[in-house]
Amino acid sequence: MQSQDQITRQNFDDWMVPVFSPAAFIPVRGEGSRVWDQQGKEYIDFAGGIAVNSLGHAHPVVVDALTEQAKKLWHVSNIYTNEPVLRLAKNLVDNTFADKVFFCNSGAEANEAALKLARKVGLKIGGEHKNQIVSFKNSFHGRTLFTVTAGGQPKYSQDFAPLPKGIEHIEYNDLAAAKSAITENTCAVIVEPIQGEGGVVPASLEFLQGLREYCTEKGAVLIFDEVQTGVGRTGSLYAYMNTGVTPDILTSAKALGGGFPIGAMLTTDHFANMYSVGDHGTTYGGNPLASAVANAVFEFVNTDTVLQDVKNRHKQFVRGLEEINKSTSIFEEIRGQGLLLGAVLKSEFTGQAGRLMNIASEFGLLVLVAGPNVIRFAPALVISEEEVEEGLIRFAKAVQQFLNAS
Ligand SMILES: *Cc1c(COP(=O)(O)O)cnc(C)c1O
């Protein structure tokens, strides 16, 4: 066995299937919103493991939940239920529109469960023809064949044909297009309240309200994909709570486990009861270890203090980014909600978000991109004022370097 300091970035290219192109450094330790690499270099973490590490790194609440449960029971399969999963389900049901929850291990799986349920609902209430799914251009719903086809970015699906049929993609935020696309044959509309991977693009309120209206009118299930926006990310527990629009199905993952893999599909009794025993399943979904961690995360995040802090940090981010923009004019727009923010590069920097991300890491800052033109920030929900301050100072230096090298 090699010791850790013999592992290098080169080993990734040697041993890993090349579907990722990870950074040149390897993180080995994290605490709060700081991460250290193999060489001991420190980074401020504005990436949050892609909107996942809701309590940052090594938070005692999560560490305790994990280690306590690890001593008791890790996994029993769904042949038996378990206490942590039922506690987590109760928490989700008590705090959202939902009456019932299905647990799985990722966002894609949560959407897979939702889309399959919608097809089943369509079959039951409308017959064989009611199977059409309406989705949106530039959306992202995961990487299984069904969810990658539901997603509105053909580059992720086109090489894997034949794709599942009956999915149509229309323009996001285009109510007229939605009105004509949603028909008696539609079984589901799947939408992100804020398109995350697609560039941190918020849906307008009228758009979501219109989708709700058309779905109700045509008997289609409205699915909110809150895999990225859920569990406090926007400063509300779920983003739908800001909109006055209630979906029929909601999917949650990413921040829900704070770094431990878990996904959930939430729905009402009415729709939940259209699935029966054996219709869908999973070996790991809702296992005690994942559920205990998620429950600790959920209870910690779902407080006025934490949600208010998310809103306060949002303001600090916007102020800081606008300050940087005043002297550099590099951004077209700063957008997003809570701690899901996008800084859109001006057109003269088209396609260069990745280059800026790499320069940021040289200055000790982890950020994300959302497409080729948007820098995305999705840090821990509990990131401190001081950490945001320090990260923005590093980001300002990175922007300067980016411009100098342009
Ligand atoms: C990340 C993401 C997914 C996929 O989640 P995985 O856990 O990677 O399968 C689905 N939908 C949205 C909106 C996401 O941001």
The ligand as an SDF file (V2000), in Angstrom:
LIG
                    3D

 15 15  0  0  0  0  0  0  0  0999 V2000
  -26.3990   18.0510   -9.2470 C   0  0  0  0  0  0  0  0  0  0  0  0
  -27.7720   18.0540   -9.7680 C   0  0  0  0  0  0  0  0  0  0  0  0
  -28.4130   16.8510  -10.1230 C   0  0  0  0  0  0  0  0  0  0  0  0
  -27.7080   15.5150  -10.1050 C   0  0  0  0  0  0  0  0  0  0  0  0
  -27.3580   15.1290   -8.8110 O   0  0  0  0  0  0  0  0  0  0  0  0
  -26.3260   13.9050   -8.6230 P   0  0  0  0  0  0  0  0  0  0  0  0
  -26.2730   13.7300   -7.1380 O   0  0  0  0  0  0  0  0  0  0  0  0
  -25.0350   14.3280   -9.2330 O   0  0  0  0  0  0  0  0  0  0  0  0
  -26.9020   12.7380   -9.3180 O   0  0  0  0  0  0  0  0  0  0  0  0
  -29.7260   16.9160  -10.5320 C   0  0  0  0  0  0  0  0  0  0  0  0
  -30.3780   18.0840  -10.6030 N   0  0  0  0  0  0  0  0  0  0  0  0
  -29.7960   19.2540  -10.2710 C   0  0  0  0  0  0  0  0  0  0  0  0
  -30.5870   20.5190  -10.3540 C   0  0  0  0  0  0  0  0  0  0  0  0
  -28.4700   19.2760   -9.8620 C   0  0  0  0  0  0  0  0  0  0  0  0
  -27.8810   20.4450   -9.5740 O   0  0  0  0  0  0  0  0  0  0  0  0
  1  2  1  0
  2  3  1  0
  2 14  2  0
  3  4  1  0
  3 10  2  0
  4  5  1  0
  5  6  1  0
  6  7  2  0
  6  8  1  0
  6  9  1  0
 10 11  1  0
 11 12  2  0
 12 13  1  0
 12 14  1  0
 14 15  1  0
M  END
$$$$
